[in-house]
Amino acid sequence: MTNGGTIDLDPTIPAFGPDDDVQQLGRMHFIGIGGAGMSVLAEMLHARGVEVGGSDREANAKTQRLESLGISVAIGQAAANVEGARTVVYSSAIRGDNPEIVAAHEQGSRIVHRSDILALLMHGKRAVTVAGAHGKTTTSSLLAHILVTAGTGALADPSYAIGGSIQRPDGISSDGGHAGSGDVLVAEADESDGSFLKYHPDVAIITHAEADHLDHYHDEEHYQAAFVEYAGHAHDRVIISIDDDGALGILQALDPSVAARAIAYGTRKLAAAELNGAAFARIEAEREEAGSGEERFTLHIPGDAFDGVADTRVPVALRIPGAHNARNASAAILAAVQLGLEAHAAAASVLDFAGAARRFQVRGYEKGVSVIDDYAHHPTEIRALLEAARRRYPQAGIHVLFQPHLFSRTKYFAHEFAEALSLADDVIVSGIYPARERQEDFPGIGASSIVSAAAELPHEPPTGWIRAVEDMHTAAQMIVMRAHHDDVILTVGAGDITDMDPVLLHALQAHRDACEA
């Protein structure tokens, strides 16, 4: 349908049936092929022999990689780019007035959302999808890592579609998409636009369910209802955290037939009646000893969780810090056991996991200051990040350069952002990364919204610990001037704040050299 020259796009309507196959797609064109989620799918289809091309507004590392594989990428978006394409793929960042969308509609191409392609790739695979407000990328990366390093037979060489890169122990990031020869597909299930309800996986993981994306769901009730429906789509198991009230509420709202197939995990001590009939794998003795560089815990897997698996306690050690990562690792281990991997083998393999890119990623160490990058863009994620940083660097001053992501999220959560950021010693909030939103639709919302909310906190000192600086290059220079030896600077946010890491490292070098001179 069209509306004044704009094509109506609804990512929640399925484009394919259960008997459709990727070979029916014909020549394909991805709009925004350089995005993390889109490039993964393009690469997987290319590996399956599908003719794939695409476009993006500018070149990046993803487009360069795709071109190295023989996938054509046009820089700039124009109607001519989709000529002859039988199927055109868009993400939720693409609007209905995009010239390639309009041209695709006019020439009769099938226009499908990226979630339709991911759902299609699940056909014929044992699919594990990971949904949740927080932890999706790390949990799916951990599960892919476990299968790659410890899987044998059909569990070896899994396919995976992860919306980000994976850090290797040698410091190099590998791509988050792979078309493997095994029978397992691991994928993130993005709940932001409701399109994750197209998935019908064998195993559905829910890492967290604190209300988010209220621009789509409007309220917490509709947000949680979507997760309940998602859980009901799982053919075999639902693996769900119960350490936040939202996820616990989802478990308790599940139909008893679904809850009976669920495995809850977490650190809470709950009565059996609170679990709605689910088995409970408890995270015990979670800790990080100062200076150890390892997050440690024990995962207690009860005898009623899996058929043929005895009650056992599995020791786990992680290089990625924080109690939230103990939860992420637990979900990944439980999913691996459900797929058929032995629990101790799954747990042992996670020690070598260096982390998903932009998740507590150490970008450098210059003149006694560590620079770490993290994708956290929700108050709960920022709180978990800063708590992990405090445990990993207990004596350090913690400096944060934070770029809010979306005007709407800043509007809804300004006070929550301020409370989470108050765990740092020094904070600069830069201009908002708008993504698909426009400033004119959110008058009065900006970096200063969070700083104003922080002024209402009972903080010591009451002022001076947080400020708003619109230009992130200026902000980077300012935060370097405040850092001392053995301190940590964190770049935080889901936008392009990561580009400031080399700027920070260069500024630290120059500043320290000037001080020494």
C-alpha positions in Angstrom: 0.0 0.0 0.0 1.1 3.6 -0.6 0.4 6.8 1.3 1.1 10.0 -0.6 4.1 8.5 -2.4 5.3 6.7 0.8 5.2 2.9 0.9 3.6 1.4 4.0 6.1 -0.9 5.7 5.0 -3.2 8.5 7.9 -5.4 9.8 5.5 -7.5 11.9 3.7 -9.2 8.9 5.4 -12.4 7.8 6.5 -12.6 4.2 7.2 -16.3 3.9 5.5 -19.6 4.9 7.1 -22.6 6.6 7.7 -24.4 3.3 9.5 -21.5 1.5 13.2 -21.7 0.8 16.0 -19.3 0.2 16.4 -20.5 -3.3 13.0 -18.9 -4.2 14.3 -15.4 -3.4 15.9 -14.7 -6.8 18.3 -11.8 -7.1 18.4 -9.9 -3.8 19.1 -6.3 -2.8 19.7 -5.2 0.8 19.0 -1.5 1.6 21.6 -0.6 4.2 23.7 -3.6 3.6 26.5 -2.3 5.7 24.5 -2.4 8.9 25.6 -5.1 11.5 22.3 -7.1 11.2 22.0 -6.7 7.4 25.5 -7.6 6.4 25.3 -10.9 8.4 22.2 -12.0 6.5 23.7 -11.0 3.1 26.8 -13.0 3.8 24.8 -16.1 4.9 22.7 -16.0 1.8 25.7 -15.5 -0.4 27.2 -18.6 1.2 24.0 -20.5 0.3 24.4 -19.6 -3.4 21.9 -16.7 -3.5 22.7 -13.8 -5.8 23.1 -10.9 -3.3 23.8 -7.2 -3.7 23.0 -4.0 -1.8 23.6 -0.4 -1.0 24.5 1.9 1.8 24.8 5.6 2.4 28.6 5.2 3.0 31.3 2.6 2.9 32.5 1.0 6.1 34.3 -2.2 7.2 31.2 -4.3 6.6 30.7 -3.1 3.0 34.4 -3.7 2.3 34.2 -7.2 3.7 31.1 -8.0 1.6 32.8 -6.7 -1.5 35.8 -8.9 -0.8 33.4 -11.9 -0.9 32.1 -10.8 -4.3 29.0 -9.1 -3.1 28.3 -5.9 -5.0 27.7 -2.8 -2.9 26.5 0.6 -4.2 27.4 3.6 -2.1 24.4 6.0 -2.0 20.8 5.0 -2.3 19.0 5.5 -5.6 16.2 3.9 -7.5 18.5 2.5 -10.1 20.2 0.3 -7.5 17.2 -2.1 -7.2 16.6 -2.5 -10.9 16.1 -6.2 -11.6 16.0 -7.3 -8.0 13.3 -9.8 -7.3 13.5 -9.4 -3.5 14.4 -6.2 -1.6 15.3 -6.4 2.1 14.9 -3.4 4.5 15.5 -2.9 8.2 13.4 -0.8 10.6 15.8 2.1 10.0 14.5 2.4 6.5 11.5 4.6 5.8 8.7 4.1 3.3 9.8 7.1 1.2 13.3 5.7 0.6 13.9 5.9 -3.2 14.9 2.2 -3.3 11.7 1.2 -1.5 9.6 3.3 -3.8 11.3 1.9 -6.9 11.1 -1.7 -5.7 7.3 -1.2 -5.2 6.9 0.2 -8.6 8.7 -2.6 -10.3 6.8 -5.3 -8.4 9.7 -6.6 -6.3 8.9 -8.5 -3.1 9.8 -6.1 -0.2 10.6 -8.0 3.0 11.9 -7.0 6.4 15.3 -8.4 7.6 13.5 -10.6 10.1 11.8 -12.4 7.3 15.1 -13.5 5.9 16.4 -14.6 9.3 13.2 -16.6 9.8 13.7 -18.2 6.4 17.3 -19.1 7.2 16.0 -21.0 10.3 14.1 -23.5 8.1 15.9 -26.9 8.2 18.1 -25.9 11.2 17.9 -26.4 14.9 17.4 -22.7 15.8 18.3 -20.9 19.0 17.1 -17.3 19.2 18.1 -14.9 21.9 15.7 -12.1 22.8 15.8 -9.5 25.6 16.3 -5.9 26.5 19.9 -6.5 27.5 22.5 -9.3 26.8 21.3 -10.5 23.4 24.6 -10.0 21.6 26.9 -11.4 24.3 24.7 -14.4 25.0 24.3 -15.4 21.3 28.1 -14.8 20.8 28.8 -17.0 23.8 26.6 -19.8 22.5 28.2 -19.6 19.0 31.7 -19.7 20.7 30.8 -22.7 22.8 29.6 -24.7 19.8 32.6 -23.6 17.6 35.1 -24.6 20.3 33.5 -27.6 22.0 30.8 -28.8 19.6 31.3 -32.1 17.7 29.4 -33.8 14.9 26.3 -31.9 14.0 26.9 -29.3 16.8 30.2 -28.3 15.2 30.5 -25.4 12.7 27.1 -23.7 13.6 25.6 -21.0 11.6 25.1 -17.7 13.5 23.6 -14.3 12.8 24.8 -11.9 15.5 24.3 -8.2 15.3 27.9 -7.3 16.0 31.4 -8.6 15.8 33.0 -11.1 18.1 36.4 -10.4 19.8 39.0 -13.0 19.4 41.7 -13.7 22.0 44.3 -12.1 19.7 42.4 -8.8 19.8 41.0 -9.0 16.3 37.3 -8.9 15.8 35.6 -11.6 13.6 32.4 -11.0 11.8 29.1 -11.9 13.5 27.7 -13.9 10.7 28.7 -17.3 9.5 26.9 -19.9 7.3 28.2 -23.2 8.9 27.8 -26.8 7.8 26.3 -27.9 11.1 22.6 -28.2 11.9 22.4 -25.4 14.5 21.6 -21.7 13.8 22.1 -19.2 16.6 20.6 -15.8 16.1 19.7 -12.6 18.0 15.9 -11.9 18.1 15.5 -8.2 18.1 12.3 -7.2 19.9 12.5 -3.5 19.1 9.9 -3.5 16.4 7.9 -6.7 17.2 9.4 -8.6 14.2 10.9 -11.3 16.5 7.4 -12.8 16.7 8.0 -14.3 13.2 10.6 -16.7 14.7 9.6 -20.3 15.7 12.9 -21.6 17.2 13.7 -24.9 18.8 15.1 -23.0 21.8 14.0 -19.5 22.8 16.2 -17.5 25.3 15.0 -14.5 27.1 17.8 -12.7 28.9 16.0 -9.7 30.3 12.6 -8.0 29.9 12.8 -4.6 31.3 10.4 -2.4 29.3 12.1 -0.7 26.4 11.2 0.4 22.9 8.1 2.1 24.1 8.0 4.1 20.9 6.7 0.8 19.4 5.0 -1.0 22.3 3.6 2.2 24.0 3.5 0.6 27.5 5.0 -2.2 29.6 1.9 -4.4 29.3 2.2 -4.7 25.5 6.0 -5.1 25.7 5.7 -8.1 28.1 2.8 -9.6 26.1 5.1 -9.8 23.1 7.7 -11.8 25.1 5.0 -14.2 26.3 4.0 -14.8 22.7 7.6 -15.2 21.6 8.2 -17.9 24.3 5.2 -19.8 23.1 6.7 -20.1 19.7 9.6 -22.3 21.0 9.3 -25.9 19.8 11.4 -27.4 22.6 12.7 -25.2 25.4 12.4 -21.7 26.8 15.4 -20.5 28.8 14.7 -17.4 30.8 16.4 -15.2 33.4 14.4 -14.5 36.5 16.8 -11.9 38.0 14.8 -8.9 36.8 11.1 -8.5 37.6 10.1 -8.2 33.9 11.4 -11.6 33.0 10.0 -13.2 36.1 6.7 -11.7 35.3 6.9 -13.2 31.8 7.7 -16.7 33.3 4.7 -16.4 35.6 2.4 -15.3 32.7 3.3 -18.3 30.5 0.7 -20.9 29.7 1.4 -23.9 32.0 2.2 -26.1 29.0 4.9 -23.6 28.0 6.3 -23.0 31.5 6.7 -26.8 31.9 9.3 -26.7 29.1 11.1 -23.7 30.6 14.4 -23.5 32.4 14.7 -20.5 34.6 18.2 -19.2 35.6 19.5 -16.6 38.0 20.8 -15.7 41.4 17.5 -15.2 43.2 16.2 -17.7 45.7 12.6 -18.3 44.8 9.9 -20.8 46.0 8.8 -23.4 43.5 5.4 -21.9 43.3 6.9 -18.6 41.9 8.5 -20.5 39.0 5.2 -21.6 37.4 6.4 -25.2 37.0 9.8 -24.3 35.4 13.0 -26.0 36.3 15.5 -23.7 38.0 19.3 -23.5 37.3 20.8 -21.4 40.0 23.9 -19.2 39.7 25.9 -19.7 43.0 28.9 -18.1 44.5 29.2 -15.4 41.8 32.3 -13.2 42.4 35.3 -11.5 41.0 38.4 -11.3 43.2 40.3 -8.0 42.8 43.1 -8.4 40.4 42.1 -11.8 39.1 40.7 -10.6 35.8 38.1 -13.4 36.0 34.4 -13.6 36.8 33.7 -16.9 38.6 30.6 -18.7 39.7 29.0 -22.1 39.9 26.0 -23.1 37.8 23.7 -25.6 39.5 21.8 -27.6 36.9 19.0 -29.6 38.6 18.2 -33.1 37.6 14.8 -32.1 36.3 16.1 -29.6 33.8 17.1 -31.9 31.0 16.3 -35.5 30.1 19.2 -37.8 30.9 21.3 -35.1 32.6 22.0 -35.7 36.3 21.9 -33.0 38.9 25.3 -31.3 38.7 27.2 -28.2 39.8 29.5 -26.8 37.0 32.3 -24.3 37.8 32.5 -21.4 35.4 35.2 -18.8 34.8 34.9 -15.8 32.5 37.3 -13.2 31.3 34.4 -10.8 30.7 33.4 -9.0 33.9 30.2 -8.6 35.8 27.3 -10.5 37.3 25.3 -9.7 34.1 27.8 -11.8 32.2 27.5 -14.7 34.6 23.8 -14.7 33.6 24.6 -14.4 29.9 27.1 -17.3 30.2 24.5 -19.4 32.1 21.9 -19.0 29.4 24.4 -20.0 26.7 25.6 -23.1 28.6 22.1 -24.2 29.3 21.2 -23.8 25.6 24.3 -25.8 24.6 23.3 -28.6 27.0 19.8 -28.6 25.5 21.4 -29.0 22.1 23.3 -32.1 23.3 26.7 -30.8 24.6 28.0 -32.0 27.9 27.7 -29.4 30.6 31.3 -29.3 31.8 32.6 -29.1 28.3 30.3 -26.2 27.5 31.4 -24.4 30.7 35.1 -24.9 30.2 35.0 -23.4 26.7 33.7 -20.0 27.9 37.0 -19.0 29.5 38.5 -18.4 26.1 35.6 -16.1 25.1 37.0 -12.6 24.7 33.6 -10.9 24.4 31.4 -9.4 21.8 32.8 -6.3 20.1 31.9 -3.1 22.0 31.1 -5.1 25.1 33.7 -4.0 27.7 36.2 -4.0 24.9 39.6 -2.7 25.9 40.6 -0.4 23.1 44.0 0.6 24.4 46.2 1.6 27.3 48.1 4.9 27.0 50.2 6.7 29.6 48.7 4.7 32.5 45.0 5.2 31.4 42.8 2.3 30.1 40.3 3.2 27.4 37.3 0.8 27.2 34.4 0.8 24.8 30.9 -0.5 25.6 27.6 -0.6 23.7 25.5 0.1 26.8 22.6 2.4 25.9 19.9 1.7 28.5 20.2 2.7 32.2 20.2 -0.9 33.4 23.0 -1.8 31.0 25.0 1.3 32.1 24.6 0.3 35.8 25.8 -3.2 35.1 28.7 -1.9 33.1 29.9 0.5 35.8 29.4 -2.1 38.6 31.6 -4.5 36.5 34.2 -1.7 36.0 34.3 -1.1 39.7 35.0 -4.7 40.4 37.6 -5.1 37.6 39.3 -1.8 38.5 38.6 -1.2 42.2 41.2 1.5 42.8 40.7 3.4 39.5 38.9 6.7 38.8 36.1 5.9 36.4 35.5 8.5 33.7 32.5 8.1 31.3 32.0 9.7 27.9 28.3 8.8 27.2 26.4 9.4 24.0 22.7 8.9 24.5 21.0 6.8 21.8 17.6 8.1 20.5 15.7 11.2 21.7 12.8 9.0 22.7 14.9 6.9 25.1 16.5 10.0 26.6 13.0 11.5 27.1 11.6 8.4 28.8 14.7 7.5 30.9 16.6 10.8 31.7 16.4 10.2 35.5 17.3 6.6 35.2 20.3 7.5 33.1 21.4 10.0 35.7 21.1 7.5 38.5 23.1 4.8 36.6 25.8 7.3 35.5 26.2 8.5 39.2 28.2 5.3 39.8 31.1 6.9 37.8 33.4 9.5 39.2 33.3 11.8 36.2 30.8 11.9 33.3 30.4 13.9 30.1 27.2 13.5 28.1 27.6 14.2 24.4 25.0 15.0 21.8 22.3 12.4 21.2 22.7 9.9 18.4 19.4 10.2 16.6 19.4 6.9 14.5 15.9 6.9 12.9 14.6 9.9 15.0 14.6 13.7 14.4 15.4 16.4 16.9 12.4 18.5 15.8 10.0 15.7 17.0 11.5 16.0 20.5 11.8 19.7 21.3 13.8 20.4 24.5 15.3 16.9 24.7 19.1 16.7 24.6 22.2 15.9 26.6 21.3 18.5 29.1 18.1 16.6 29.9 20.2 13.9 31.7 22.4 16.5 33.4 19.3 18.4 34.7 18.0 15.1 36.1 21.4 14.4 37.7 21.1 17.7 39.6 18.1 16.3 41.5 20.2 13.3 42.8 21.6 13.2 46.4 25.1 13.0 45.0 28.4 14.0 46.5 29.7 16.3 45.1 26.2 17.7 44.1 27.6 19.3 41.0 30.7 19.1 38.8 30.7 15.3 38.3 28.5 15.5 35.2 28.3 17.9 32.3 26.8 18.2 28.8 29.1 18.8 25.9 27.3 18.6 22.5 30.4 17.9 20.4 31.9 14.5 21.2 35.4 15.5 19.9 35.5 18.4 22.4 34.1 16.1 25.1 36.9 13.6 24.4 39.6 16.2 24.8 38.0 17.4 28.1 37.8 14.0 29.7 41.4 13.3 28.9 42.4 16.4 30.8 40.7 15.0 33.9 42.1 11.5 33.8 45.0 10.4 36.1 47.4 7.5 36.1 45.6 4.1 36.6 42.3 5.6 35.7 39.8 4.2 33.2 37.9 6.1 30.5 34.8 4.4 29.2 33.1 5.4 25.9 29.5 4.3 26.2 26.6 4.2 23.8 25.1 2.5 20.8 25.9 5.2 18.3 29.3 6.4 16.9 30.9 7.3 20.2 33.2 4.3 19.6 35.0 6.5 17.0 36.3 8.6 19.9 38.5 5.8 21.2 41.5 6.5 18.9 40.9 10.2 19.6 41.2 9.5 23.3 44.3 7.4 23.0 46.0 10.1 20.8 45.0 12.8 23.2 46.3 10.9 26.2 49.6 10.5 24.4 49.8 14.2 23.5 48.6 15.4 26.9 51.0 13.2 28.9 53.9 14.1 26.7 53.1 17.8 27.3 52.9 17.2 31.1 56.2 15.4 31.1 57.8 18.1 29.1 
